[in-house]
Amino acid sequence: MTGTEIKSIRLGNLSINEAYARLREGELWLLNFTIPAYKEGSYFNHEPNRPRKLLMHREQIERFTSRASEKGLTLVPWRLYFKHGRVKIELALAKGKKLWDRRREEQARDVQREIARAVAR
């Protein structure tokens, strides 16, 4: 990562909601990880949504990608933290929700909303 990216992260400007990791040519890349431009960065500023290479050991990359490909899972960033001045990103294997799962969640949310309205009256 560049200096302006780190400064922007330290200010709390980042979005990992849509981010995911993919294997490309034997390397792991983090995609859709948005770090807005650093305001005081001038023309040295970074591109906010560029792909970023993740530094991992070969065995870790192979283990993650083999498990993700065989079970239909996706690698997503789970946590981001600083350690000795470096940004560390924890990855997790995640499974996307099915359409019927989303519908069930929406129904449960609607029911809870109705209950809250009834109690408020």
C-alpha positions as CSV (number, residue, x, y, z in Angstrom):
1,M,0.0,0.0,0.0
2,T,1.1,3.6,-0.6
3,G,1.6,6.2,2.1
4,T,-1.6,8.1,1.3
5,E,-3.6,4.8,1.6
6,I,-2.2,4.2,5.1
7,K,-2.9,7.8,6.1
8,S,-6.5,7.5,4.9
9,I,-6.9,4.2,6.7
10,R,-5.6,5.7,9.9
11,L,-8.3,8.4,9.6
12,G,-10.9,5.6,9.4
13,N,-11.7,6.2,5.8
14,L,-12.2,2.7,4.2
15,S,-14.9,0.3,3.1
16,I,-14.5,-3.4,3.2
17,N,-18.3,-4.2,2.7
18,E,-18.0,-5.2,-1.0
19,A,-14.4,-6.4,-0.8
20,Y,-13.3,-10.0,-1.7
21,A,-10.0,-11.8,-2.6
22,R,-9.3,-13.7,-5.8
23,L,-6.3,-15.7,-7.0
24,R,-4.6,-14.3,-10.1
25,E,-1.5,-15.9,-11.6
26,G,-0.5,-17.5,-8.3
27,E,-1.0,-14.3,-6.3
28,L,-3.9,-13.3,-4.0
29,W,-5.5,-9.9,-4.9
30,L,-8.0,-7.9,-2.8
31,L,-10.7,-6.4,-5.1
32,N,-13.4,-3.8,-4.4
33,F,-11.6,-2.6,-1.2
34,T,-12.3,1.1,-1.2
35,I,-9.9,3.5,0.4
36,P,-11.0,7.1,-0.3
37,A,-8.3,9.6,-1.4
38,Y,-6.3,11.3,1.3
39,K,-7.4,15.0,1.4
40,E,-3.8,16.4,1.8
41,G,-2.3,13.9,-0.7
42,S,-2.0,16.4,-3.7
43,Y,-1.1,14.7,-7.0
44,F,0.6,11.8,-5.1
45,N,-2.8,10.4,-4.1
46,H,-3.8,6.8,-4.8
47,E,-6.6,5.4,-6.9
48,P,-9.4,4.6,-4.4
49,N,-10.6,1.3,-5.8
50,R,-7.5,-0.3,-7.3
51,P,-6.7,-4.0,-6.8
52,R,-4.2,-4.6,-4.0
53,K,-1.9,-7.6,-3.8
54,L,-1.9,-9.5,-0.5
55,L,1.4,-10.8,0.9
56,M,1.0,-14.4,2.1
57,H,3.0,-17.5,2.1
58,R,2.5,-19.9,-0.8
59,E,1.1,-22.6,1.4
60,Q,-1.5,-20.2,2.9
61,I,-2.6,-19.1,-0.6
62,E,-2.9,-22.7,-1.8
63,R,-4.9,-23.7,1.3
64,F,-7.3,-20.8,1.1
65,T,-7.9,-21.0,-2.6
66,S,-8.4,-24.8,-2.7
67,R,-11.0,-24.7,0.1
68,A,-12.7,-21.7,-1.6
69,S,-12.9,-23.4,-5.0
70,E,-14.1,-26.8,-3.9
71,K,-17.0,-25.6,-1.6
72,G,-18.1,-22.6,-3.6
73,L,-16.9,-20.2,-0.9
74,T,-15.5,-16.7,-1.2
75,L,-12.5,-15.1,0.5
76,V,-13.6,-11.9,2.3
77,P,-11.7,-9.5,4.5
78,W,-12.9,-10.1,8.0
79,R,-10.8,-7.6,10.1
80,L,-8.3,-4.9,9.5
81,Y,-5.8,-3.8,12.1
82,F,-2.3,-2.2,12.6
83,K,0.6,-4.2,13.9
84,H,4.1,-2.6,14.2
85,G,3.1,0.1,11.8
86,R,1.8,-2.3,9.1
87,V,-1.8,-2.9,8.0
88,K,-2.9,-6.5,8.6
89,I,-6.0,-8.0,7.0
90,E,-7.7,-11.1,8.3
91,L,-9.4,-13.2,5.6
92,A,-12.3,-15.5,6.1
93,L,-14.1,-18.0,3.9
94,A,-17.7,-17.0,3.5
95,K,-20.8,-18.4,1.8
96,G,-23.2,-16.1,0.0
97,K,-26.9,-16.1,1.1
98,K,-29.5,-17.8,-1.0
99,L,-32.5,-15.9,-2.2
100,W,-34.8,-17.7,0.1
101,D,-32.5,-16.9,3.1
102,R,-32.8,-13.2,2.3
103,R,-36.6,-13.4,2.0
104,R,-36.8,-15.1,5.4
105,E,-34.6,-12.4,7.0
106,E,-36.8,-9.6,5.5
107,Q,-40.0,-11.3,6.8
108,A,-38.4,-11.6,10.3
109,R,-37.4,-8.0,10.2
110,D,-40.9,-6.9,9.2
111,V,-42.4,-8.9,12.0
112,Q,-40.0,-7.3,14.5
113,R,-40.9,-3.9,13.2
114,E,-44.6,-4.6,13.5
115,I,-44.1,-5.8,17.1
116,A,-42.1,-2.7,18.0
117,R,-44.9,-0.5,16.6
118,A,-47.6,-2.3,18.5
119,V,-45.6,-2.0,21.8
120,A,-45.0,1.7,21.2
121,R,-48.8,2.3,20.9
